[in-house]
Amino acid sequence: MKKVLSFVLVLVMAMSFVACNKTDANNDTPDVKSEGVMTYAEYMAAEMDSQVVIETYVQATQSWWDNKITVYTQDKDGAYFLYNMTCSEEDAAKLTLGTKIKVTGYKSEWAGEIEVTDATFEIVEGNYVAEPVDVTALLGTDALIDHQNQLVSFKGMTIEAIEYKNGEPGDDIYVTVSKDGNKYDFCVEVYLTGTDTDVYKAVQTLAAGDVVDIEGFLYWYEGVNTHITAVDAAE
């Protein structure tokens, strides 16, 4: 009888260990960082211009150019914007949605945007795809910046103006939106969502007064400057 109880106890402990270390239902995401890798909280607490080592997951990339690539990444706790990371064209093709990378670089700030610069990376085992977080209620509050660089959504935004960076299609589109009487400057970043993408074409059809739901990465430039990845008529 004691042997049976011991076996059951071992089995229960093993199941508990698996539960504590399980991954997302449809993502291969560990709950802990590798040795020597910062948590998101440690990264955010690090001094500006200090070296950081992080593990994170590719959510989107801008166009590769001159052995550099800019990457939107995220883990379960927060997001990291990797600006002009050193990357060969061959390796750029491997940075697909969900790919886990270990990154070494320097924590920097530009116009309020917290980013990792002068970075190098290696691909490691793991996969995670973030779901957009609805931050509509945080607009105009100090808490919004806590979601900086994450994939987010905004519901029921009114289009105030659409303006092309160079006066005509082919480059960034500046999108002024409003909510509850306050205006915000969003952007369709052409290096992220080229002119042939659904979102670029959809934004071109918008007019002042349209009410839409928006998804994008919560980029920061002197305040919220979401890089739009999807737009639909408000539900």
N, C-alpha and C positions, 0 to 999 in steps of 0.2 A: 504493500500500500504506500509506503514511504517513497519507493522508487517511482510510482505513478505520480504522486504529488510533486516530486522533484522535477519530473519530466514536464508536467503541466506548468510549473513555476518557470522553468527555463523557456518554455514555449511562449508564455505570456510576456516575459521580459523581452524576448526576441521580437515579438509583435509590437511591443511598446517602442523598442528602438527603431523599428522600421517606420512607425507612425510619426515619431519625432523627427525623422530624417527624410520623410517622404517628399517627393517632388509635387509640383502642381499637377492637377489631373491630366492636363494635356501639354505640359512643359517639363523639360528635364532640368529644373532649376534647383541647385542645392540651397539649403538654408544657411550655410555658413561659408565664409570666404576661405581660400587657401592660406597657408602659412605665409605671413609677410604681406598679405594683401589687406588694404584698408576696407573697413565697412563704409557705407555711405555717410554715416554720422562722423566717422573719423576724417573722411575726405572733406566734408563741409567744415569741420573744425580746423583743418590744416591752414597754415599761414599762406597768404598769397605769395606766389613765386617760389614756393617750396616744392620739392619733388614729391609726386604721389604715385602710388602703385594701386591699381584698381582692377577688378574683374567685372565685366559688364557685357551686355548683349546688344547686338546690332539691331536697330529698329528701322533705320533708313540711312542712305548715304547721298551726299551730293556728288556731282560729277568728278571723276578722277581727273587729275591734271598734274603734269610735271612731277610725278612720283609723290604726290600728296593727295589726301582725300579727307573730307570733312564728314564726320559720322555722328548721327543721333543714336545714343545708346541709353539703355535703362536696365535696372534690375528691380527686384521686388520693393526696394526701399526708396529709390530715387533715380534720377537720370543724370547723364554726363554728356556734355557736348564736346566732341573731340575735333579741334580745329586744325586743319592742314596737317593731319597725322602722316608721318612718313609711310609710304605704301607703294609697292610696285604695281604695275598694271595687272600682272598675273594675280597678285594677292588681293587686289581690289575686287576681282571677280568672285572671290571666296567670301566676301563680306555680305552674305545673304541674310535675309530676315531671320532673326533669332540666334545667329551665330554668336558663340561666347568667345570673348577675347580678353587677354590679360594685357593691360596697358601701363606703360611707364612714361610719365611726362611731368609737366609742371602746371600747377594750379594757377590760373590767370583770370583777370577780369578786364572786360572791355565794355564801356558804356552800360554797366550793370549786369552784363552777361558773364556768368561764371563758366569757365571752360578749361579744357586741358590742352596745352600747347606743347610744341617740340616733342611730340609723343612718338613712341614706337610701340609695336604690339606683336603678340603671337596668338594664334588661334588655339584654344583649349577645348576640352570636351564639355559639352553642355548646350542647351537650347532653351530660349525663353522668348515669348512674344507677348508684349504688353497690351492690355486692353485700355482704351481711352477712359480717363477719369473725368466725370462731369464736374467742372469747376465754375459753372455759371454763377453760382451763389457767392463765389469768392471775388468776383470782379469788384474792383474799388476797395478791396480790403488788403491789409498787410499780409494776410495769410496766403494770398495767391502766389507770391514768389516762392513759397515752400514747395511748389510743384514745378519750379523752373526746369525746362528742358524735357519734361514728361510729355507723353502723348495724352492730350486732353480734349475735351469737347465743351462747346458752348451752345446753349439752346436758346432759340428765339431771339437771335441777333438781327437788328435792323441795319440794312445797308444804307450808309450815308453818302459814300462816294467811291468811285473806282477810278484809279489813275495809273497809267503806265509809266514806268521809270523814265523811259526815253520818249514819251509822248505817243508811242504806238506799240502794238503787240510785238513780242520777241524778247522781252526782258522781264524783270520783276513787275508784279502788279501790286500796287499799294491799295489796300482795302480799308476804308474807314467804316467802322461799325459802331452801333450804339446799343446800350441797354439801360433802361431805367433813367434815361436822360443824360447818361455819361457816354462820351465817345472814346474809342480805342483804335489804335493803328495796327492792323494786321498786314500780312504780306504773303503773296504767292512767290516763293523763292524759286526762280527759274532753274537754278542749279540742282534743286531738289525735285521739283515737279516741272519737267520741261514743257515746251509749248504744245507737244502732242498728247499730253496726259488729259484724262477726263476732267481733273480738277481745274487745270488751266483753262480748258475750253468752257467749263461751267461758269467760272468766275467772269469770263468775258461777256456772258449773257445777262449778268446781274445789273440791276438798275436801282437807283435810290428809292427807298421805300420797301424793297423786297425784304421779307423776313425769313431768315435761314438758320439752319443748324450747321455748326462748323466743327471740324476736327483738325487738329494740327499739333505741332510741337511747340511747347510754351517757351519760345525764345524770348530774350529780353534785350531791348535796346532803348535806353532811357525810359523804361517802363515796358509793360507787356507788348510784345510784337510777334504774336503767334505766326509761325510758318505753317500756312494752311495746307492740309493734305486731302481734305474732302469737304464738300459743301452740298447741302440738300435743302429743299424747301422745308420750312419748319413744320413739324408734325402738329 
